[in-house]
Amino acid sequence: MTKVKITPGACGLVTRVEATAGKRRMVTVKIDSACPNVSGMAKALGEEFNGYEICMQQPGAGPFYEYAREHFPAHGSCPSISGILKCIEAECRLALKRPASIEFEE
């Protein structure tokens, strides 16, 4: 099982993701978010995915980004979807479990 906490910034709407891999890169993804848009996406898309198909796509492609394009407000820099995909990717052993961050510098 892989767990991540996504802290998006000023909105403060934290998202927690838990991914559990099964056979043939199938993965169960549980998303708990204070953001109503991310919560709605989780309910609409369900919990079962092929981890390889979800993660090995062009940037901005796949069901999470497609859903966001239609249903999220215009906030293209929100890191929630990227964090969800990183969790799935690590759990399915498509990437190493290494921290990722965005930090402002003066």
N, CA and C atoms as an extended XYZ file, in Angstrom:
318
Properties=species:S:1:pos:R:3:atomname:S:1:resname:S:1:resid:I:1 pbc="F F F"
N         0.844       -1.174        0.000 N   MET     1
C         0.000        0.000        0.000 CA  MET     1
C         0.890        1.238        0.000 C   MET     1
N         0.460        2.213       -0.774 N   THR     2
C         1.168        3.496       -0.827 CA  THR     2
C         0.185        4.592       -0.435 C   THR     2
N         0.634        5.492        0.430 N   LYS     3
C        -0.202        6.606        0.871 CA  LYS     3
C         0.520        7.911        0.586 C   LYS     3
N        -0.236        8.927        0.174 N   VAL     4
C         0.322       10.267        0.011 CA  VAL     4
C        -0.652       11.296        0.578 C   VAL     4
N        -0.079       12.410        0.990 N   LYS     5
C        -0.853       13.577        1.419 CA  LYS     5
C        -0.492       14.699        0.455 C   LYS     5
N        -1.503       15.286       -0.153 N   ILE     6
C        -1.285       16.373       -1.111 CA  ILE     6
C        -1.796       17.660       -0.468 C   ILE     6
N        -0.881       18.591       -0.244 N   THR     7
C        -1.225       19.895        0.315 CA  THR     7
C        -1.104       20.900       -0.823 C   THR     7
N        -2.219       21.344       -1.381 N   PRO     8
C        -2.179       22.120       -2.607 CA  PRO     8
C        -1.750       23.575       -2.482 C   PRO     8
N        -1.762       24.141       -1.311 N   GLY     9
C        -1.339       25.536       -1.188 CA  GLY     9
C        -2.361       26.392       -0.486 C   GLY     9
N        -2.628       27.551       -1.045 N   ALA    10
C        -3.438       28.573       -0.382 CA  ALA    10
C        -4.850       28.117       -0.030 C   ALA    10
N        -5.449       27.259       -0.850 N   CYS    11
C        -6.821       26.827       -0.557 CA  CYS    11
C        -6.890       25.977        0.704 C   CYS    11
N        -5.797       25.280        1.040 N   GLY    12
C        -5.753       24.453        2.239 CA  GLY    12
C        -6.585       23.183        2.170 C   GLY    12
N        -7.070       22.827        0.989 N   LEU    13
C        -7.937       21.656        0.834 CA  LEU    13
C        -7.093       20.406        0.588 C   LEU    13
N        -6.680       19.789        1.669 N   VAL    14
C        -5.775       18.642        1.635 CA  VAL    14
C        -6.475       17.421        1.037 C   VAL    14
N        -5.714       16.670        0.258 N   THR    15
C        -6.182       15.404       -0.317 CA  THR    15
C        -5.258       14.300        0.155 C   THR    15
N        -5.843       13.202        0.602 N   ARG    16
C        -5.085       12.013        0.994 CA  ARG    16
C        -5.464       10.883        0.048 C   ARG    16
N        -4.439       10.155       -0.392 N   VAL    17
C        -4.641        9.079       -1.360 CA  VAL    17
C        -4.007        7.803       -0.815 C   VAL    17
N        -4.701        6.705       -0.995 N   GLU    18
C        -4.194        5.390       -0.623 CA  GLU    18
C        -4.379        4.473       -1.826 C   GLU    18
N        -3.288        3.911       -2.317 N   ALA    19
C        -3.342        3.015       -3.472 CA  ALA    19
C        -2.842        1.637       -3.058 C   ALA    19
N        -3.580        0.616       -3.483 N   THR    20
C        -3.207       -0.759       -3.190 CA  THR    20
C        -3.220       -1.548       -4.490 C   THR    20
N        -2.049       -2.062       -4.856 N   ALA    21
C        -1.927       -2.796       -6.112 CA  ALA    21
C        -2.412       -4.228       -5.950 C   ALA    21
N        -3.007       -4.726       -7.021 N   GLY    22
C        -3.427       -6.119       -7.074 CA  GLY    22
C        -2.678       -6.816       -8.195 C   GLY    22
N        -3.310       -7.778       -8.796 N   LYS    23
C        -2.695       -8.521       -9.894 CA  LYS    23
C        -2.783       -7.737      -11.196 C   LYS    23
N        -1.792       -7.971      -12.045 N   ARG    24
C        -1.752       -7.384      -13.392 CA  ARG    24
C        -1.860       -5.872      -13.390 C   ARG    24
N        -1.196       -5.268      -12.435 N   ARG    25
C        -1.134       -3.802      -12.280 CA  ARG    25
C        -2.486       -3.140      -12.038 C   ARG    25
N        -3.471       -3.932      -11.643 N   MET    26
C        -4.729       -3.329      -11.229 CA  MET    26
C        -4.499       -2.707       -9.859 C   MET    26
N        -5.117       -1.563       -9.628 N   VAL    27
C        -4.887       -0.830       -8.389 CA  VAL    27
C        -6.215       -0.274       -7.880 C   VAL    27
N        -6.371       -0.364       -6.560 N   THR    28
C        -7.519        0.241       -5.894 CA  THR    28
C        -7.042        1.557       -5.302 C   THR    28
N        -7.759        2.629       -5.610 N   VAL    29
C        -7.361        3.966       -5.181 CA  VAL    29
C        -8.473        4.569       -4.331 C   VAL    29
N        -8.137        4.928       -3.103 N   LYS    30
C        -9.089        5.585       -2.209 CA  LYS    30
C        -8.628        7.025       -2.030 C   LYS    30
N        -9.530        7.950       -2.317 N   ILE    31
C        -9.216        9.372       -2.260 CA  ILE    31
C       -10.133       10.039       -1.247 C   ILE    31
N        -9.524       10.729       -0.290 N   ASP    32
C       -10.259       11.493        0.709 CA  ASP    32
C        -9.786       12.936        0.577 C   ASP    32
N       -10.676       13.815        0.173 N   SER    33
C       -10.272       15.194       -0.075 CA  SER    33
C       -11.239       16.188        0.524 C   SER    33
N       -10.684       17.275        1.041 N   ALA    34
C       -11.494       18.390        1.506 CA  ALA    34
C       -12.011       19.207        0.329 C   ALA    34
N       -11.449       18.984       -0.857 N   CYS    35
C       -11.866       19.715       -2.051 CA  CYS    35
C       -13.104       19.042       -2.662 C   CYS    35
N       -14.188       19.771       -2.827 N   PRO    36
C       -15.386       19.161       -3.404 CA  PRO    36
C       -15.183       18.705       -4.855 C   PRO    36
N       -14.303       19.366       -5.568 N   ASN    37
C       -14.041       18.962       -6.959 CA  ASN    37
C       -13.294       17.627       -7.018 C   ASN    37
N       -12.294       17.467       -6.177 N   VAL    38
C       -11.531       16.213       -6.138 CA  VAL    38
C       -12.411       15.087       -5.597 C   VAL    38
N       -13.213       15.362       -4.576 N   SER    39
C       -14.125       14.352       -4.031 CA  SER    39
C       -15.132       13.902       -5.081 C   SER    39
N       -15.668       14.847       -5.831 N   GLY    40
C       -16.612       14.517       -6.895 CA  GLY    40
C       -15.971       13.663       -7.970 C   GLY    40
N       -14.721       13.975       -8.308 N   MET    41
C       -13.993       13.199       -9.298 CA  MET    41
C       -13.804       11.765       -8.806 C   MET    41
N       -13.435       11.608       -7.545 N   ALA    42
C       -13.218       10.275       -6.977 CA  ALA    42
C       -14.492        9.440       -7.046 C   ALA    42
N       -15.615       10.053       -6.716 N   LYS    43
C       -16.890        9.333       -6.771 CA  LYS    43
C       -17.261        8.971       -8.210 C   LYS    43
N       -17.057        9.896       -9.116 N   ALA    44
C       -17.445        9.671      -10.516 CA  ALA    44
C       -16.588        8.606      -11.198 C   ALA    44
N       -15.286        8.583      -10.895 N   LEU    45
C       -14.380        7.665      -11.591 CA  LEU    45
C       -14.269        6.300      -10.922 C   LEU    45
N       -14.648        6.185       -9.673 N   GLY    46
C       -14.562        4.912       -8.970 CA  GLY    46
C       -13.184        4.678       -8.371 C   GLY    46
N       -12.935        3.441       -7.945 N   GLU    47
C       -11.700        3.125       -7.218 CA  GLU    47
C       -10.775        2.153       -7.939 C   GLU    47
N       -11.225        1.484       -8.969 N   GLU    48
C       -10.416        0.442       -9.612 CA  GLU    48
C        -9.861        0.928      -10.951 C   GLU    48
N        -8.531        0.788      -11.126 N   PHE    49
C        -7.877        1.246      -12.344 CA  PHE    49
C        -6.759        0.287      -12.736 C   PHE    49
N        -6.408        0.317      -14.003 N   ASN    50
C        -5.191       -0.330      -14.461 CA  ASN    50
C        -4.088        0.703      -14.276 C   ASN    50
N        -3.193        0.472      -13.342 N   GLY    51
C        -2.157        1.445      -13.013 CA  GLY    51
C        -1.281        1.802      -14.189 C   GLY    51
N        -0.952        0.827      -14.996 N   TYR    52
C        -0.092        1.087      -16.154 CA  TYR    52
C        -0.806        2.018      -17.143 C   TYR    52
N        -2.061        1.714      -17.438 N   GLU    53
C        -2.810        2.545      -18.394 CA  GLU    53
C        -3.020        3.960      -17.870 C   GLU    53
N        -3.261        4.094      -16.583 N   ILE    54
C        -3.497        5.417      -15.985 CA  ILE    54
C        -2.226        6.275      -16.010 C   ILE    54
N        -1.087        5.670      -15.694 N   CYS    55
C         0.151        6.440      -15.516 CA  CYS    55
C         0.977        6.623      -16.784 C   CYS    55
N         0.924        5.698      -17.685 N   MET    56
C         1.781        5.765      -18.871 CA  MET    56
C         1.058        6.435      -20.044 C   MET    56
N         0.728        7.689      -19.846 N   GLN    57
C         0.052        8.497      -20.858 CA  GLN    57
C         0.754        9.837      -20.983 C   GLN    57
N         0.418       10.561      -22.011 N   GLN    58
C         0.947       11.907      -22.196 CA  GLN    58
C         0.464       12.801      -21.043 C   GLN    58
N         1.250       13.796      -20.661 N   PRO    59
C         0.797       14.728      -19.621 CA  PRO    59
C        -0.555       15.341      -19.987 C   PRO    59
N        -1.439       15.372      -19.030 N   GLY    60
C        -2.765       15.953      -19.239 CA  GLY    60
C        -3.772       14.997      -19.842 C   GLY    60
N        -3.372       13.752      -20.099 N   ALA    61
C        -4.285       12.760      -20.678 CA  ALA    61
C        -4.768       11.809      -19.595 C   ALA    61
N        -5.789       11.066      -19.895 N   GLY    62
C        -6.310       10.055      -18.979 CA  GLY    62
C        -7.575       10.514      -18.288 C   GLY    62
N        -8.233        9.592      -17.610 N   PRO    63
C        -9.553        9.902      -17.035 CA  PRO    63
C        -9.553       10.982      -15.958 C   PRO    63
N        -8.488       11.087      -15.171 N   PHE    64
C        -8.468       12.116      -14.125 CA  PHE    64
C        -8.425       13.515      -14.745 C   PHE    64
N        -7.534       13.704      -15.707 N   TYR    65
C        -7.440       15.016      -16.362 CA  TYR    65
C        -8.663       15.298      -17.232 C   TYR    65
N        -9.202       14.272      -17.871 N   GLU    66
C       -10.411       14.471      -18.675 CA  GLU    66
C       -11.569       14.926      -17.799 C   GLU    66
N       -11.716       14.302      -16.643 N   TYR    67
C       -12.757       14.707      -15.712 CA  TYR    67
C       -12.543       16.156      -15.263 C   TYR    67
N       -11.312       16.472      -14.901 N   ALA    68
C       -10.999       17.823      -14.428 CA  ALA    68
C       -11.276       18.872      -15.498 C   ALA    68
N       -10.953       18.557      -16.744 N   ARG    69
C       -11.204       19.494      -17.837 CA  ARG    69
C       -12.676       19.869      -17.928 C   ARG    69
N       -13.550       18.912      -17.670 N   GLU    70
C       -14.991       19.159      -17.782 CA  GLU    70
C       -15.625       19.709      -16.511 C   GLU    70
N       -15.093       19.346      -15.346 N   HIS    71
C       -15.809       19.632      -14.100 CA  HIS    71
C       -15.099       20.542      -13.113 C   HIS    71
N       -13.793       20.734      -13.228 N   PHE    72
C       -13.075       21.576      -12.278 CA  PHE    72
C       -13.151       23.040      -12.711 C   PHE    72
N       -13.086       23.964      -11.738 N   PRO    73
C       -12.960       25.367      -12.120 CA  PRO    73
C       -11.573       25.594      -12.720 C   PRO    73
N       -11.382       26.706      -13.330 N   ALA    74
C       -10.104       27.006      -13.981 CA  ALA    74
C        -9.007       27.205      -12.934 C   ALA    74
N        -8.291       26.152      -12.647 N   HIS    75
C        -7.181       26.198      -11.699 CA  HIS    75
C        -6.146       25.166      -12.141 C   HIS    75
N        -5.489       25.469      -13.253 N   GLY    76
C        -4.574       24.533      -13.891 CA  GLY    76
C        -3.355       24.146      -13.081 C   GLY    76
N        -3.024       24.903      -12.044 N   SER    77
C        -1.822       24.579      -11.271 CA  SER    77
C        -2.096       23.686      -10.062 C   SER    77
N        -3.327       23.273       -9.852 N   CYS    78
C        -3.647       22.417       -8.712 CA  CYS    78
C        -2.861       21.109       -8.819 C   CYS    78
N        -2.094       20.748       -7.768 N   PRO    79
C        -1.265       19.547       -7.827 CA  PRO    79
C        -1.995       18.254       -7.447 C   PRO    79
N        -3.287       18.318       -7.193 N   SER    80
C        -3.993       17.140       -6.693 CA  SER    80
C        -3.951       15.959       -7.656 C   SER    80
N        -4.239       16.184       -8.923 N   ILE    81
C        -4.251       15.065       -9.877 CA  ILE    81
C        -2.856       14.485      -10.036 C   ILE    81
N        -1.871       15.327      -10.135 N   SER    82
C        -0.497       14.847      -10.246 CA  SER    82
C        -0.124       13.997       -9.039 C   SER    82
N        -0.515       14.412       -7.856 N   GLY    83
C        -0.234       13.653       -6.647 CA  GLY    83
C        -0.937       12.308       -6.624 C   GLY    83
N        -2.175       12.272       -7.095 N   ILE    84
C        -2.914       11.008       -7.183 CA  ILE    84
C        -2.187       10.051       -8.122 C   ILE    84
N        -1.758       10.561       -9.268 N   LEU    85
C        -1.058        9.723      -10.238 CA  LEU    85
C         0.298        9.250       -9.709 C   LEU    85
N         1.014       10.109       -8.973 N   LYS    86
C         2.299        9.702       -8.383 CA  LYS    86
C         2.092        8.557       -7.387 C   LYS    86
N         1.030        8.608       -6.626 N   CYS    87
C         0.722        7.556       -5.671 CA  CYS    87
C         0.475        6.232       -6.399 C   CYS    87
N        -0.340        6.268       -7.440 N   ILE    88
C        -0.635        5.070       -8.235 CA  ILE    88
C         0.643        4.539       -8.873 C   ILE    88
N         1.416        5.437       -9.450 N   GLU    89
C         2.658        5.079      -10.133 CA  GLU    89
C         3.626        4.360       -9.182 C   GLU    89
N         3.795        4.894       -7.995 N   ALA    90
C         4.705        4.285       -7.022 CA  ALA    90
C         4.183        2.929       -6.554 C   ALA    90
N         2.896        2.841       -6.283 N   GLU    91
C         2.316        1.580       -5.814 CA  GLU    91
C         2.433        0.475       -6.861 C   GLU    91
N         2.323        0.839       -8.121 N   CYS    92
C         2.409       -0.149       -9.211 CA  CYS    92
C         3.844       -0.406       -9.655 C   CYS    92
N         4.801        0.160       -8.926 N   ARG    93
C         6.231       -0.005       -9.208 CA  ARG    93
C         6.610        0.500      -10.606 C   ARG    93
N         5.968        1.579      -10.994 N   LEU    94
C         6.302        2.247      -12.247 CA  LEU    94
C         7.247        3.419      -11.997 C   LEU    94
N         7.476        3.728      -10.728 N   ALA    95
C         8.402        4.779      -10.308 CA  ALA    95
C         8.809        4.507       -8.870 C   ALA    95
N         9.927        5.085       -8.476 N   LEU    96
C        10.371        4.950       -7.095 CA  LEU    96
C         9.560        5.861       -6.177 C   LEU    96
N         9.447        5.482       -4.935 N   LYS    97
C         8.760        6.309       -3.937 CA  LYS    97
C         9.724        7.393       -3.477 C   LYS    97
N         9.705        8.498       -4.178 N   ARG    98
C        10.553        9.640       -3.849 CA  ARG    98
C         9.684       10.887       -3.723 C   ARG    98
N         9.976       11.736       -2.744 N   PRO    99
C         9.191       12.961       -2.570 CA  PRO    99
C         9.276       13.871       -3.798 C   PRO    99
N         8.189       14.542       -4.068 N   ALA   100
C         8.146       15.568       -5.102 CA  ALA   100
C         7.631       16.826       -4.425 C   ALA   100
N         8.103       17.991       -4.857 N   SER   101
C         7.636       19.212       -4.206 CA  SER   101
C         7.727       20.402       -5.161 C   SER   101
N         7.009       21.436       -4.785 N   ILE   102
C         7.092       22.731       -5.449 CA  ILE   102
C         7.390       23.727       -4.344 C   ILE   102
N         8.507       24.390       -4.436 N   GLU   103
C         8.893       25.320       -3.380 CA  GLU   103
C         9.192       26.685       -3.986 C   GLU   103
N         8.669       27.711       -3.361 N   PHE   104
C         8.940       29.067       -3.806 CA  PHE   104
C        10.271       29.538       -3.249 C   PHE   104
N        11.041       30.234       -4.071 N   GLU   105
C        12.326       30.776       -3.643 CA  GLU   105
C        12.332       32.283       -3.839 C   GLU   105
N        13.023       32.955       -2.981 N   GLU   106
C        13.148       34.413       -3.080 CA  GLU   106
C        14.434       34.765       -3.790 C   GLU   106
